[in-house]
């Protein structure tokens, strides 16, 4: 991931004082290579985010978010099971919807 901070802004001032802090966060900006999307990338960068700028649709997506709940199956309660499923499976579904992952054969 690269910061967009090295981008020449033509001497214009940035967004100004940081309205929020994104240090340690990752932001994906589709349409972030030109125009309004690029300005948003610069603002996200200025707020401290690691920014990934995409021209349109992602060609590849890797969904690596997931959690485990280390417990014997007989000791795993429904809430623990739902946390694992929500993060590991539903999170992948949501990322695919957000970033427009095509499905195989689609």
N, C-alpha and C positions, 0 to 999 in steps of 0.2 A: 504494500500500500504506500502511496506517495502523498505527501502534503502538496497542495496546490500553491503553497505560499511563495514559491519561486516564480510565479506567473507575473508578468509585467502588467500592472494595472494602469499604465499610461500616466502615472503621477497623481491619479485620483486617490482620495482618501478611502479607506475601507469602510465597513459598515459603521464604525465608531466604537464606542465603548462596548465591551462584551455584555450583551443582554443575558447570556447564559453561558455556562461552562461545559464544553464537550470534551475536555481532556480525557484521554483514555477510552474514548468511544469511537466507533467506526460508523461512517455514513456512506451510503451508496446513493449516488445521484445519477439517475438515468437522464439522458439529455444534457449531461453536464459539461460537454465539450464546447458549446457555443451559446451565445445569447443569454437569456435569463437563467438557464440551467448552469451556465458557467459562473454567473454572478452568485448563484446559490452555493456552488462549490467553494468559491472564494470566502463567502460568509461562514460556511461550515468549518473551513480551514482556520479562519481567523478565530473562531470559537474554540479551536483546539482539537477538532476531530481529525482522525485519519480518514481521508476522503478517497473513495473510489469513484471516478467519473466514467460513465458509460455513454457511448454515443446514442444508442437506442436500446435495443433489447440485449440482454445477456446471452451470449452464445453458450456459455458453460456456467453451471452453478454447482457449487459443492455445499451441501447442507451437512455441517459437522456438529451442530448443536445437539447435545443430548445429556441426560443425567442418568444415574443409577440410584437405586435405593438398596443398600446392602443389608438385607434381612432375609431370614429363612422365609420361604413362600408362605408358610403357615402363620408367620408373624407380620406379614405385609398387610397393612390395613388399606381400605379403599382409597383414602386420601393420598397415601403414598403412591399407590398404583396410578391414580389420576395425575399426580405431579409428573411421574415418569412419562406417561403417555402424552400429556399436554406438551411437554418440552420436546420429547424425542420424536413423536410422530406428528402431532398437530402443528408443531413449529415448522416442520419440513413442509407440510401442506401449505401453510400460510406463506412461507418464503417463496414457494413455487408460484403461488397466486400473485404475490406482489411483484416478483421479478419476471413473470411471464414464461416460466419454463414450459417448453413444449413437452407433451407426453410422448412416449415411444409410439411410433406408428401414426402420429397425429400430424 
